[in-house]
Amino acid sequence: MSHVWRVLADNLGWKLLSVLLAVLLWVAVEGEPELVTVETVPVYYRNVDPGLALVATPPQTVRVELRGPSDVMGRENLSNVAVVVDLHGMRQPGETMFPITDENVTQPASVTFVRSDPPELRLHLERAPDPKGNSTTKQ
């Protein structure tokens, strides 16, 4: 028994220091755990040309998968997450596909967009009816 005690007590300071450094290194590398969540978020359409209208009931919500630190992934922090589809430059009627990427998903700074369902939005634009009853068809 005294041999075991001697082995344990020999260089005790260095052994305790190495255990402390190992714990600190583990905490630094492991850090805060990341969580993944799936949220149903609203879709906002902006910069719609006044001469065009979205038809065929465009999607109002999509499901997005997000990843981030556990302290940021609470409901209160994710309440402002949304998909913003910018229709700037769309001047002609027709059907267009808009992929959902991290560029058009608003999320907190430390949260990462993973994917969405659906991965893209199919939007159909038609000429908006003229409120005065005039024809808006271009010749």
Summary of the structure (lengths in Angstrom):
residues: 139
radius of gyration: 27.8
end to end distance: 101.5
largest distance: 103.2
contacts: 312
relative contact order: 0.19
helix: 24%
strand: 38%
